[in-house]
Amino acid sequence: MKHVVDVGKLEAENIITAEQAAEIRRQAASETAALAINTLSTIGIMAVVGGIVVLEPSPTVNAVLGFVLAAIGLALGIWRAASFGFLAGAFVVIGALLHCGAIVTATNGSTLAFAYAVAVFAACGIVLKHGFLVALAVFALAALLGSSTGYWRGSYGLWVREATVTIGVFSLIVAFAFLLGPRLKPVYARLARIAGLLAFVWVNFGFWVGSLFGDRPGFTWLKADLIYGSDPNRWRLLREAREAAFHIPDDYFAGAWAVGLIALGIWAGSRNQRGLVNAVVVFASIHFYTQWFEHLKASPFSVIVGGALSIVIAFALWRYNQKARLPAAAGATEVA
């Protein structure tokens, strides 16, 4: 972690010697110059790659270009991290996105392509100890399981096609991150924490969609030919298949979601995991208001009571964070 200090003030107050102040200034000047070089180089790389992409080369060209950039970045990150760490990260992020994007495009979004993207992002993130690449791996995994987001005409959409599978897979990642992650070296524990928090978000997305529509586990994969096919009778066949498929009702998801959030909130609170407690409260509020308006609908009564409850929740959360700061500052472990 970097800190901003007034070296001249420390020297004037005899906290550090003149020799130490000179060494700090020399190191700072060196880091500033390296950051400037890395930043300019990154901007240049982004401009060149952006220009090439605008020319709309074939997916093969994009895949090869991305691979080369990622390889250069990994080499810099492994052997010259002290001087070119920022540039190495930029090379790998741009290269991995370009490479994996080209692979996914060339294969029309196949399962193997997304699995490959997950492996590439995760491997690069671990090697470079780069949190953003680990985050990309989590999002690629969500896409592999059939989840996505969308935007159109001022509206945002969330798709979770396999709620049960999404909940199961990302719950395992959350369990690993918060139970086994702290046993890793600090730098890898940080990566595990990033993956765990993002996985926690997708677990809740799975429960959210499941609590509204229920789920037919594996249906979108087993009946992909009907969902994405061109059979003129596919809508009738799809409806019949849905009626015959195993179905988990939405109430089951709503109940399990509530129980899971309460249990996790108690566990996180007992260990002063303040960041996780805040995340639990956010999704508990989403769950509550989703079910509240889903069953009571929008009416003056439901809006007034819902608004009053939101104030109570916000005040309770504020009080919790105020009280939790003292033990956290005293050295307690916290996931933020």
C-alpha positions, -999 to +999 in steps of 0.1 A: +000+000+000+013+035-009+011+064+015+014+101+009+037+119+033+053+153+036+090+144+036+101+179+044+079+180+074+092+147+087+127+159+083+120+192+100+105+174+130+135+151+132+114+120+125+138+111+097+173+121+090+185+143+061+201+112+045+168+093+048+148+122+033+172+124+003+169+087-003+130+089-001+130+117-026+154+098-049+132+067-048+100+088-054+116+105-084+125+072-098+090+057-094+074+089-108+096+086-140+088+049-143+051+056-139+052+083-166+070+060-190+046+031-183+016+053-187+027+068-220+036+034-233+002+020-223-016+049-240+005+042-272-003+005-271-040+012-266-040+036-296-022+011-318-045-018-309-075+004-312-065+015-347-060-021-357-094-032-344-111-003-363-096-018-395-118-049-386-091-076-392-101-113-391-106-131-358-074-150-365-054-117-367-070-104-335-063-137-317-027-138-327-022-101-319-038-105-285-017-136-278+015-117-286+006-087-265-003-110-235+029-129-239+050-097-239+031-085-208+037-118-190+074-116-198+076-081-185+056-089-154+078-120-145+112-106-152+108-068-150+079-063-126+097-037-105+102-013-135+073-022-158+046-037-136+020-012-148+029-016-184+029-054-181-006-054-166-019-032-194-003-055-221-019-086-206-053-071-200-055-057-236-040-088-251-061-113-231-093-094-239-084-092-276-073-128-278-102-143-259-127-120-276-115-132-310-118-168-299-153-164-286-164-145-317-148-171-341-166-200-323-200-181-320-197-181-282-191-218-277-188-234-243-152-244-249-143-208-259-157-194-227-140-221-207-107-212-224-113-175-216-118-184-179-086-203-179-066-176-197-079-147-174-074-168-142-039-179-152-027-145-162-042-129-131-025-154-108+009-151-125+008-113-125-011-111-092-035-088-110-070-084-095-087-071-126-078-102-146-091-124-118-123-104-119-125-110-157-122-147-151-152-146-128-173-128-154-162-152-181-172-181-158-207-164-154-209-162-192-199-199-195-228-208-172-252-188-194-254-155-175-251-121-191-262-085-188-277-061-215-287-026-222-313-011-245-331+022-246-324+033-211-331-002-196-307-027-182-312-065-182-298-094-163-300-130-176-293-160-155-303-190-176-291-216-151-299-203-116-293-235-097-259-242-114-249-206-110-256-207-073-238-240-068-206-231-088-202-196-074-210-208-038-180-231-040-158-201-050-172-180-022-165-209+003-129-213-010-122-175-009-134-169+027-125-202+043-093-212+026-082-178+011-069-164+044-044-193+046-027-183+014+001-158+010-013-122+014-010-114-023-029-145-033-054-140-004-062-107-020-069-123-053-091-149-036-110-122-018-117-104-051-129-136-068-150-144-037-167-111-035-176-111-072-187-148-069-209-137-040-226-112-063-234-139-089-247-163-062-272-136-053-280-129-089-288-166-093-311-165-062-327-133-074-337-147-108-347-181-092-369-164-066-389-148-094-391-175-120-379-208-104-355-229-124-353-260-145-317-272-139-298-279-171-327-272-193-310-245-215-282-270-222-302-301-226-327-284-250-303-260-267-314-274-301-349-262-294-340-229-278-316-218-306-327-241-334-348-233-365-374-260-363-408-244-373-424-263-344-398-255-318-420-232-297-446-259-292-419-285-286-401-262-262-433-255-243-440-292-240-404-299-229-406-271-202-438-286-188-421-321-186-388-309-171-379-310-134-388-277-119-377-260-087-404-234-076-395-198-070-406-200-034-378-225-027-353-200-040-368-172-020-367-192+012-332-205+007-319-171-002-333-156+030-318-184+051-285-182+034-282-144+038-291-146+075-266-173+082-238-156+062-245-123+079-243-138+113-210-156+104-195-124+088-206-102+118-191-126+143-157-123+125-160-086+119-160-091+081-175-056+077-174-055+039-192-089+036-218-078+062-225-047+041-228-068+009-252-092+028-274-063+038-275-049+003-287-081-012-310-088+017-326-055+010-329-064-027-345-097-018-369-081+007-381-054-017-383-078-047-406-101-027-424-072-011-435-055-044-438-089-062-465-100-037-480-067-026-476-049-059-470-011-061-496+007-040-495+037-018-493+015+013-465-007+000-445+023-012-449+042+021-440+011+043-412+001+019-397+036+021-399+037+059-382+003+062-354+014+039-347+043+063-346+019+092-322-005+073-299+024+063-298+037+099-290+002+113-263-003+087-248+031+095-248+023+132-232-011+126-203+004+105-198+031+132-194+004+159-173-019+138-147+006+130-130+005+164-122-033+165-113-032+128-088-003+135-074-023+164-062-050+140-092-073+135-093-091+102-117-075+077-128-083+042-135-050+024 
